[in-house]
Amino acid sequence: MARAEALVVPSQWYEGMPMVIAEAFSLGTPVVASRIGALADLIVDGSTGLHVEPGDPVSLARALNQIADAPVATREMGRAARRVYEQEWTADVVTARALLIYREAIASRANTAARDAA
């Protein structure tokens, strides 16, 4: 995947958080994906990859031609994808977010219990 010009995810299903997107981003590989569900949110069109219309082979072919015809822009999309991975999806970042959520939940529970006791 690291040597690919792009990863293609032509899903017609409402995906949640496909790990293959994070894997591609971690390797600096832009993603060409259907503009549907979370895929449309995970890939920033023109920045970390390209959107295509679900089930539309002409849209997919156009995007792949764009990838093939613009190697400099494609490499920049790959660098942007890697930056997103580093800022959003590394183990340290995800762990820190999870711990924050747990701390907030514990604090909220403690506040609720204190109010209920009063």
N, C-alpha and C positions, 0 to 999 in steps of 0.2 A: 504494500500500500504506500510505503514511503517513496517509491519510485514512480508511482502513478501520477499522471497529470492532474487527475481529480478522481474522487469517489462518486459513483452514480447511485443514487437511492431514489428510484422511480416509483416509490410506493403509491398505492391508491388507497391505503388504509390509514386511519388516524393513529399514527405512532405516538408513543409516549416520549421516552428518551432513549432512542436506539444507541447502544454503546458503540456501534460502528462509527457514528458521528464523532464522538469523543476520541475514538482511536484515530480517525483520520486527522482531526484537528491536532492531536498530540504529535503527529508526524509532520505537521505542516502541509497537509494535503487538503485543498479546497473540496467542497462537496457540491455536487449538482443534485438537487432534490426537488421532489414535488412540492408545490406550494399548497400544502395541506397540513392541518393540525400543527403539532409541535415542530414539524420539519420547517414550516414557514417561519417559526420563531427562532429556531436554533441557527439557521443559516441566514446571514444577512446578505441579501441579494446584491451582488456586485462587490461585496467586501470579503466575506469568508467563503463565498461560493455563488452559485446561481440557482434561481428558482425556475422550475418548469411547470407547466400545467399538467395536472394528473391525467394520465391516460392519453396524452397528446404526443405522439411520436415526432411530429414536426417541431414542437416546442423543445423536445429533448434533443433532436438533431441540431437545432439552432444553437442551443447552449453548448453542446459538445464541439460544434464548429467554432464557437466563440473561444472556448478553452484552447483548441488546437491552433487557432489563428492569432492568439494574443499571449505568447509565452511569458512576456514580462508582466502583464497584468495578472496572469494565472499564478505566477510565482509570488506576486504581492498578495493575492488572495490567500495563498498558502501561509505566508508570513502572518497575515492578519488572523487566520484560523489558529495558528500556533499561539499567538498572543492571547486570544480568547481562552484557549485551553489553559494557559499559564495563570490567567486572572480568575477563571471561573471553575476549573475542573480538576486541578491537581489534588492529590491526596491531602495535602496540608490545608488547602482552601476549603475543600468539602468537609474535612474533619472539624475545622474551626467553625464553620457554619452550623454543623450538627451540634457541636458543644454549646454554641450560643443559643440555639433553639432549646436544648435541654435545660440550660440555666434559666432561660426565661420561663419555661414551663414550670420548673421547680419553684421559682420565685413567685409566680402567679398562684400556684397551689398553696404556697406558704401564706401569701397575703389573703387568699380566700379563707383558709383555715383560721387565721387570726381574726378576721372579720366575723366569721361564724361563731367563734368562741366569745367574742365581746358582747 
